[in-house]
Amino acid sequence: MFTEFDGFCRKNVSPDTKSNLPVCPHYNLIEICSKFSNTDLKVLSERGRFCGQKVKYEDTLGPLCGHKGETFIPATACLQIRDQITEMLYWAKKDITAPDENTLKTLETEKDSVKKETLLQKSLKHTKEYNRKQIILDQWRNAVYDISEIPPESHPKEEPHFKPRKIEDLTDNEVIETVEKFLNGLENHITGRGTNIREGYISLSFGAKHCKQTPTFEQFGEFS
């Protein structure tokens, strides 16, 4: 077991990392899924935090119960990506329409300062949530197009069976459905489903459920 100075114990590495540690067996799928999340695999690999365990020292021994020693908590790119995509899906599928002119007109004509402040805060919240949704969909649309579509300028003339598409042709539903398929693949073949409080689901798994090389939760030291 090798614990780095910053409190992280590496277990698996990405294919391009020079190391004697095992290479992640699921890297290709994880790399594709990372395009839908805010996880930069290159940065994680360079910092040695692609796959391993956070190491924390605890000193909580007491008269009733406790632990004195090191705790190793799984921290992997695949779990991080899964949780990020799950959160982003919530916002991407949220029923939020674009702010309309009627709201602005109502704000302009409202004389009561208290009501106007309430309307303004409601409008700002709505706009913020709408923008958040659009940013996610734009990011995903670019990723889905790069992964699965043939742009018109690259379409070979001798291949009439494949219809080239522009990025604008991808609908929101197509984009969301594609991301969901990759997330399902990530969950079914590597990570397992993660905790989702909004859906009332609690995962009891600390590591990647379907990965034989996953880091696990471990504790060493004294217990009471």
C-alpha positions in Angstrom: 0.0 0.0 0.0 1.5 3.3 -1.1 0.2 6.5 0.6 1.2 9.7 -1.0 2.2 12.8 1.0 -1.1 14.6 0.3 -3.3 11.9 2.0 -4.2 9.8 -1.1 -3.4 6.2 -1.7 -3.4 5.3 -5.4 -4.9 2.0 -6.6 -5.3 2.2 -10.4 -4.0 4.5 -13.1 -5.0 5.7 -16.5 -3.4 4.0 -19.5 -1.0 6.9 -20.3 0.4 7.1 -16.7 3.9 5.7 -16.0 3.4 3.6 -13.0 3.7 0.0 -11.7 0.1 0.2 -10.5 -2.7 -1.6 -12.4 -4.3 0.2 -15.3 -8.0 0.9 -15.0 -9.9 -1.9 -16.9 -12.8 0.4 -17.8 -10.9 3.5 -18.9 -12.5 3.8 -22.4 -16.1 4.0 -21.1 -15.0 6.3 -18.3 -13.2 8.6 -20.8 -16.4 8.9 -22.9 -18.6 9.6 -19.9 -16.2 12.3 -18.6 -17.1 14.3 -21.7 -20.6 14.7 -20.2 -19.3 15.7 -16.7 -17.1 18.4 -15.3 -14.3 15.9 -14.5 -10.9 16.4 -16.2 -9.3 13.0 -16.4 -6.0 14.5 -17.4 -5.8 16.6 -14.4 -6.8 13.8 -12.1 -4.1 11.5 -13.6 -1.4 14.2 -13.3 -2.3 14.8 -9.7 -2.3 11.0 -9.0 -6.0 11.1 -8.0 -7.6 9.1 -10.8 -8.4 6.1 -8.7 -7.6 5.4 -5.1 -8.5 6.2 -1.5 -8.5 9.3 0.5 -6.6 8.7 3.7 -7.8 10.3 6.9 -6.3 9.9 10.4 -9.0 9.8 13.1 -8.5 10.0 16.9 -12.0 9.6 18.3 -11.5 7.0 21.0 -13.8 7.6 23.9 -15.6 6.0 26.8 -18.4 4.6 24.6 -17.0 4.0 21.1 -14.6 5.3 18.6 -11.6 4.7 16.3 -8.0 5.7 16.5 -6.0 5.2 13.2 -6.3 5.6 9.5 -9.5 5.5 7.4 -9.3 4.8 3.7 -12.2 6.1 1.7 -12.7 5.2 -2.1 -12.3 8.3 -4.3 -12.3 7.4 -8.0 -12.9 9.2 -11.3 -15.8 6.8 -12.3 -17.8 7.5 -9.1 -17.1 11.2 -9.4 -18.3 11.2 -13.0 -21.4 9.2 -12.2 -22.5 11.6 -9.4 -21.8 14.7 -11.6 -23.9 13.4 -14.5 -26.7 12.3 -12.2 -26.9 15.9 -10.8 -26.6 17.4 -14.2 -29.4 15.2 -15.5 -31.7 16.5 -12.9 -31.3 20.1 -14.2 -31.2 19.1 -17.9 -34.6 17.3 -17.5 -36.1 20.0 -15.3 -39.2 21.6 -16.8 -38.0 25.2 -17.1 -39.1 27.5 -19.8 -37.2 30.6 -21.1 -38.0 33.8 -19.2 -40.7 35.7 -21.1 -41.5 39.4 -21.6 -44.6 39.3 -19.4 -42.4 38.9 -16.3 -40.5 42.0 -17.2 -43.6 44.0 -17.9 -45.1 42.9 -14.5 -41.9 44.0 -12.8 -42.0 47.4 -14.5 -45.7 48.0 -13.6 -45.7 46.7 -10.0 -45.9 49.7 -7.6 -45.7 47.8 -4.3 -42.0 47.6 -3.4 -42.4 44.4 -1.3 -44.2 42.6 -4.1 -41.8 43.9 -6.7 -38.8 42.5 -4.7 -40.5 39.1 -4.4 -41.2 39.1 -8.2 -37.6 40.1 -8.9 -36.1 37.4 -6.7 -38.4 34.8 -8.3 -37.5 36.0 -11.8 -33.7 35.9 -11.0 -34.1 32.3 -9.6 -36.0 31.2 -12.7 -33.4 32.8 -15.0 -30.5 31.2 -13.1 -32.1 27.8 -13.3 -32.9 28.2 -17.0 -29.3 29.3 -17.8 -27.9 26.3 -15.8 -30.1 23.9 -17.8 -29.0 25.5 -21.2 -25.3 25.4 -20.2 -25.6 21.7 -19.5 -27.5 20.9 -22.7 -25.0 22.9 -24.8 -22.1 21.1 -23.3 -23.7 17.7 -23.9 -24.8 18.6 -27.4 -21.2 19.3 -28.4 -20.0 16.1 -26.7 -22.8 13.9 -28.3 -22.1 15.4 -31.7 -18.3 14.7 -31.4 -18.9 11.1 -30.3 -21.7 10.0 -32.6 -22.3 12.3 -35.6 -20.7 12.8 -39.0 -20.5 16.5 -39.9 -21.5 17.5 -43.5 -18.0 18.6 -44.4 -16.5 15.3 -43.4 -19.2 13.1 -45.0 -17.7 10.9 -47.8 -19.7 11.2 -51.1 -19.4 7.5 -51.7 -21.4 6.7 -48.5 -25.0 7.7 -49.3 -26.5 5.5 -46.6 -25.4 7.7 -43.8 -27.1 11.1 -43.5 -24.8 13.9 -42.3 -26.2 16.1 -39.6 -25.5 19.5 -38.2 -25.0 20.0 -34.5 -28.2 22.1 -34.5 -30.2 19.1 -35.7 -29.7 17.3 -32.4 -32.8 17.9 -30.2 -32.7 18.2 -26.4 -34.4 14.9 -26.1 -31.8 13.1 -28.3 -29.0 14.7 -26.3 -30.5 13.7 -22.9 -31.3 10.1 -24.1 -27.7 9.6 -25.3 -26.3 10.8 -22.0 -28.7 8.6 -20.1 -27.5 5.5 -22.1 -23.9 6.2 -21.3 -24.7 6.8 -17.6 -26.6 3.5 -17.5 -23.6 1.8 -19.1 -21.3 3.3 -16.4 -23.6 2.2 -13.6 -24.4 -1.3 -15.0 -20.8 -2.2 -15.9 -18.6 -0.2 -13.4 -20.0 1.9 -10.6 -23.4 0.6 -9.7 -26.1 3.2 -8.9 -25.2 6.1 -6.6 -27.1 7.7 -3.8 -29.9 9.9 -5.1 -31.7 11.8 -2.3 -34.2 13.3 -4.7 -35.4 9.8 -5.7 -35.2 8.5 -2.2 -32.4 6.0 -3.0 -29.4 5.4 -0.7 -26.4 3.4 -2.0 -24.5 1.3 0.6 -21.6 0.7 -1.7 -18.4 2.7 -1.1 -16.5 1.7 -4.2 -17.3 0.8 -7.8 -19.7 -2.1 -7.4 -18.9 -3.9 -10.7 -15.2 -3.3 -10.8 -12.9 -6.1 -9.6 -10.0 -3.6 -9.1 -12.0 -1.0 -7.1 -10.6 0.6 -4.0 -12.6 -0.3 -0.9 -13.4 1.3 2.5 -10.8 0.2 5.1 -9.9 1.2 8.6 -6.7 0.4 10.5 -5.8 1.0 14.1 -7.6 0.8 17.4 -11.3 0.5 17.9 -13.5 0.7 21.0 
